[in-house]
Amino acid sequence: MINMYEVSETNKMIESENLDVRTITLGISLLDCIDSDLNELNRKIYEKITTTAKDLVSVGQDIEKEFGIPIVNKRISVTPIALVGGAACKKPEDFVEIAKTLDRAAEVVGVNFIGGYSALVSKAMTKSDENLIRSIPQALSVTERICSSVNVGSTKTGINMDAVRLSGEIVKATAEATKERDSLGCAKLVIFCNAPDDNPFMAGAFLGVTEADAVINVGVSGPGVVKKALEKVRGKGFEELCETIKKTAFKVTRVGQLVAGEASERLGVPFGIVDLSLAPTPDVGDSVAEILEEIGLERVGAPGTTAALALLNDQVKKGGVMASSYVGGLSGAFIPVSEDQGMIDAVHAGSLTLEKLEAMTCVCSVGLDMIAIPGKTSASTISGIIADEMAIGMVNQKTTAVRLIPVIGKDVGDTAQFGGLLGYAPIMPVNEFGCETFISRKGRIPAPIHSFKN
């Protein structure tokens, strides 16, 4: 049992070190809504979400008041819509109607994002999958709360290069469709390898088909807490450094476990997982980059950065799994550029490049995240960057993802403004040599030899 002593122990973390529960995400299965009639499908989806999630926001607010724990976001994830809409949607525009329905339902229940406008195409695409993917630019341009993801690879199946090529085109089209807002639509679109079924964080959240009819997943974050803890062990050896990160991660995860248990009981929905991810915000003192610099780097991107990040990620996971029997999602360190002031400063200082970020993704919990690039970047180059990141995930048997934002009308030296938790980002240069011939090959890259473990 979690007691009030553990809660009081974290008061200082909450008050002065930016500890928060980043999200309570209610996963809702829409499999029982499937219908061959599009109007009926939309009616069922709207009814299911607004009924199941009607108390989500109010319960989250009650828990905040009662325990004094900030819960920044209340969100929903649903079954991948390519599966739900397959029988009714014959063209991309049909899927856009579902997106509008999801957006209305999210507005009515008061959540800020709803994830699951997604397709899982790691081996091949059905016609339904392709229609959903092609609908993404329009869907993200006419909605406010929809988040979209496409899983194009896995360690077991390899990389679907047809989907990778299409994804590059879709990212570019989404940027064009939302160019009046610094191509904001791309901030709500993630391309995955080995996407987890229980991730509560946006924009990549969806509810896997093996999950229950409804489930509560909680994401907790505390980069500032870890940074403050490490300040006390400056100059100490690696053993003490690692023990400090583990103990801090344990305490932070216990807060998430408490909130998850309370939300589950009050909503009458099973508890799924706690995701302990050091997810930064643009606020000063809430930065993963600052943690790495506290470990001993002059600036993120310097030699040693990848090793420091590997250490951090591993110790966070080790501390988390001791605090909860159901740690899941991504759980580790995120390195989104626009959402982390320290990362932004490193880009401005010239220490952090796209290539160094790619190296760092080999050992962090996600991938190339919230990176603004020149709007003139070609779709094939975007696909090439996606392919590189998918290969890292496939070979290393880990989740990797790409959330690139080609900001239309802007170039290196400019800044893109996204607002809120999404922050702002300097436009980063991209290697200008082409890869179109490679990307144009059809088919898939086979799974690596070490994937055959049956």
N, C-alpha and C positions, 0 to 999 in steps of 0.2 A: 504494500500500500504506500501511496505517496502522502506524506503528512505536511502540515503547515510549516514545520521547521524548515523543510526543504524550500518551500515557497519564500519564507522570510529571508533565507540565505541568499536569494537572488534579487532582493529588493534593490541593492546597490547597482547590480547589473542593469536592471530595468531603468532606474532613475538617472544614471550617469554614464552608462556604457553602451547604450543603444540596443540592449537585448529586447527582442520582440518575437512574438509568434507571427511570422510573416503571412501565413494564410491558414485558414480552415477551408479545406476543399471537400465539398460533398460530391462524391461520385454517384452518378445516376445511370443505370442501365436503360437504354432505349430499345432493347431487343424486342420487348413486348409491344412496341409501338409500330413495328414494321407493317406496312400496308401497301398494296399496289396502286391505291388511289392517293395522289399527292396531297389533295386537300384534307383527306382523312388522316394521312400520316402527320401533317402539320398540326392538326387538331390534337391528335394523341400526344405528340411531343410537347406541345404547349401545356396540356393538361397534366402530363406526368411531371414535368419540371416544376410548374407552379404549385402543384400539390405537395410533392416530396420536399421541396426546398422552401416552403412558405415561412418556416420558423428559423431558417439558418442564420440570417443576419441578427435577428433579435436575440437568439440564444448566444451568439458570439458576443454581442454587446453586454449581455447579462454576465457572462464569464469574465469579461474585461473588468467590469465594475466590481464584481465580487472578489476577485483575486488580485486586481491591480496589475494585470498582465496585458500590455498592449497587443491587440490582434489587428494587424494592419489591414488585412484583406479577408473577405469572405467570398469564396469562388465555387464554381461548379465545373465538374468534368463529366463528359458523357461518352457513351460508346462511339467509336469512330463512325462518323456520319456516312462514309462511303459504304459501310456495311448496312446501316440503317436505311439509307435511301436507295439502295440498289434496285428494288422492285418498282419503285415509283418514278425515279428520275431517269429520263431518257436522254437528257442533254444538260450541259453545264448550267444553264439558266434555271433548271428545276432545282438544282442543289442550292442556288442562291436564295430561292424561296424558303428553303429550310434554314439557311443562315439568318434570314430576317426573322423567322419564327423563334430561333434560339435567342436572338438579340432582344426581342420583345419579352420573352420569358425571363431573361436575365435582368432586364430593367424592372420588371414587375416585382421580382423577389429581392431586388436591391443589391445584387452582387456586382463587382466591378469587371470581372472577366468570366467567360465560359469557354472552356477548352474542349476539344474533341472534334472540331471541324477538320477531320483527319482521314488519311488513307495509309494503309499498311501494305507496302509494295516491295518488300525486300527481295522478292524472287521474280515477280511478274506483276502486271497490272490487268485487272479486269476492266471492262468498259465502264463500269460504275466508278472504279478507282480513278480512271483517266478523266472522266467527266468531272468528278469532284476536284481533282487537282487543277484542271483547266478553269474551274469556276472561282478559284481562290482570289485572283486579283479583283474581280467584281465584288465578291462576297466581303472582302476586307475593306473595300472602298465605300460600301453602302451600310456598314454596321459599325458600332462603336465598341462592343464588348466581346466580339468573336475572336478567338485565338485558333490558329491553324497549325497543323504539323503533318509531315509526311515522313514515314520511315522507309528509307530506300536501301537499307542494307542490314545484314546481321552476320555474326560469326558463323552461324549454321548454314546460311544460304548464299553468302557472298554479297556483291553489290550490284543492284539492278541499274546498269548504266543508262538504259532507256529512261528510267525514272530520274536519274541524276541529270541527264540532258534536259528533260522537261522541267525539272525543278529550277535550273538556272534561268530558263525562259520565264518561268512563273514569278521568280523573285524580281526579275527585271520588269515584268509587266505590272506587278504589284507596286513597285516603286513609281512607275509612270502613272498608275491609277490614283496614287495618293501623293503626287508631287507637290500639291499645294500645301501640304503639311510636312515638308521635308521627308517625303516618302515613308511616313509613319507606318503604313500598312505592313512593311517588311519587319517592323519590330514585333509584330504579332504572328510571325511565320517562322517556324523552325523545321529544318531538315535533319533527320536523325539516322543514326545507325545504332542498333540494339536499344531501341526506345523501351523504357520500363513501362509496365502497365499501371503502376500505382504512383506516379510522380504527381505531387500536388502543386508544383510550381508552373506558372505560365511563362512562355506561351506553349510549352510542350505537353501539358496535361491532357490525358484522355483516360477513359475507364476501359481497361482490358476486358476481353470477352470471358475470361475465367473468373472475373470478380463477381461479388454478390449484386443483388438488385439495387442496393444502395450501400455506400460505405463512407466513413469519415477518414480522410487522410490529412495530417497536419504537417506543415512545414515551419520549422523554427530556425531563427538565424541570429548570430551574435558575433560578427567580426570584431566589433569594438570590445567585447568582453575578452576575447582571446588576446587582442592587442594589449589591453591593460594587464592581463595576467603575465604576459611575456616581458613586460617592462620590469617586473620584479625579479627576473632571472637573467638579466643582462650579464654577459661575461661568463655564464655558467656553461657546463658541458652539454653535449647532445642528450645524455640520459635525462638530466633535469629538465631540459627544454621539452623533450617529448612527454615526460610525465606531466608537466604543467598543461600542455595542450590537451592531453587525454582527460585529466581531471576536470578541466574547464568544459570540455565537450560533454562530459558526463552530466554536469550540473545543468547545462543548457538543454540537453535532451530531456532531462527529467521535467523541465517546465513544459516542453511539448507533450510529454506523456500525460501530465496532469490535465492540460487543456483538451487533449484528444479524448481522454476518458470522460471528462465532464460533458463535452459536446456529444459524444456517443450516447451517454445515458439520457441526456435531456432531449435529444432528437429522436431517440429510439432507433438509432441506426448503428450497425456494427462498426467497431473501430478497426481500421485497416493498418496503417503504418504511421510512424513518425519519421519525417525526412529532416535530418540535421544537415543543412547546407549553409555554409558561410556565404550568404547572398548579400552583397554589399548594397548600399544606397548612395546617392550623391551627397549625403550628409557628411560633414567632416567628422572623422573618428569612427566611421562605419565602413572601413575599407579593407579588402583582402590584401591589396598592394601594401598597405601600411603594416600589416602583419609580417609580410615577407621582408620588408625593410627592417622591421624590429628584430627579425631573426638574424640579420646581419648584412643585408644588401644595401649598397649606397643608393640604388634606385632599381625598381623592378625592371627586368630586362637585362641587367648586368649578368656576367658569368656567375653561375651558381643559382640562378633563379629557378630553373627547372628542378634542381635537387631540393631546394627549399620548399617548393610547392609540393613535391612528392612527399616530403616529410610531413608537412602540414596536413595534406589530404589523408594520409594513412593514420595519423594520430587522431584526427577528428573521427574517422570511422571506428577506430578501436574504442575511443571513449563513448561514442554513441551506442555501440552494440552492447556495452555493459549496462547502459541506462534503460534500455527497453528491449523486450524480446521481439518487437516488431519494428525494427529499423528498416526502412525501405526507400523507394524513390531513387534519388541520386545520392544524397548524403555525402558531403565533402566540401570542397571549395569551388565556388564559381568565379570566373574571371571575365565578367562583362565589362567592356571598356566604358560605355556611356554611363553605367550605373555606379562606377567606382572612381571617386575623385583622384585617388592615388594612381590609378591606371591612366586617367586622362593627363595628369601631370607628367607621367613617364613618357607618354606619347609626345607631349610638347617639348620635353627635355631631349628627345631623340634616342632614349634608351630602349624604348619598346616599339617593335616593328611587327608587322603581320606574320613574318616568318618565325620570330621568337614566340609569338602567341601560339602559333601552330605547334611548336615544340612543347610548350607548356601544356597543351591539351592532351599530350600523351599521359599525363599523370594527374590531371584535375578531374572534376566530376562531370564536366559537360563538354564544352568545345569552344569554337570561335563564336563569341557571343556579343551581340549588340555592337558590332563593328561597322562604322560608317566608312564607305569607300566612294570614290568618284562616280558620279552618275553616268559618266560615259563608259564605264566598265562594261565589256560585252557579256552577253548571256553565257557564251562558251567559257569565258574566263571564270565567271561565277560558278559554273558547273565544275570546272577544274578544281577550284578551291573546295567545293563540296566533296568531290571525289577523293581528294587528298585526306580530308577529315574523316570521311567514311572508312577509308583504308586503315587509318589509325585505330578506329573503333573495332573494325572487323578483326584485325590481326591481334590486337591486344585484349580482345574479349571484354570490352567495356563500352559504355554508352559514350558516344560523341555526337555533337550537334553543330549546326551552322545557323547563325542568325546574322546574316549580312544585310546591310542597308545601303544599296547604291543610291545616293541622294541626288536626284535629278536636278541639274542646274548648278551643282556645286562640285568643287575640285579640292585637291590637296591645299591646305592653308585655310580653308573655310571651316565653319562649324555648323553642325546640325542640331537643332533644338527639338527634343521630344517631349519634355515636360514630366512632372511628377517623379515617380520611381524610375522612369526610363531615362531621365537625365538629359545630358547633352554629350556630343562627341565630336572630336576633331576628325576631319576627313583624312583617312590613312592611305598612303600610296599602295598601289598594287603592281606586282610584276607585270610589265606590259608585253612580254613575249607570249605568243598565242599557243593554244592547245586544241584548237577546233578540230583538227584531224583526229586526234585521240578521242575527244568527246563524241564525235560523229559516228564512231563505231557502234554497231548495234549489239544487243545482248547483255550479258552480265559477267562481271569478274567473279570467277569461282571462289568458293569458300576456301580458307586456308587449310592446309593438311592437318593442323592440330585441332580442327573443329570436329573431326571424326572420332568421337569418344564413346559411341554406343557399344 
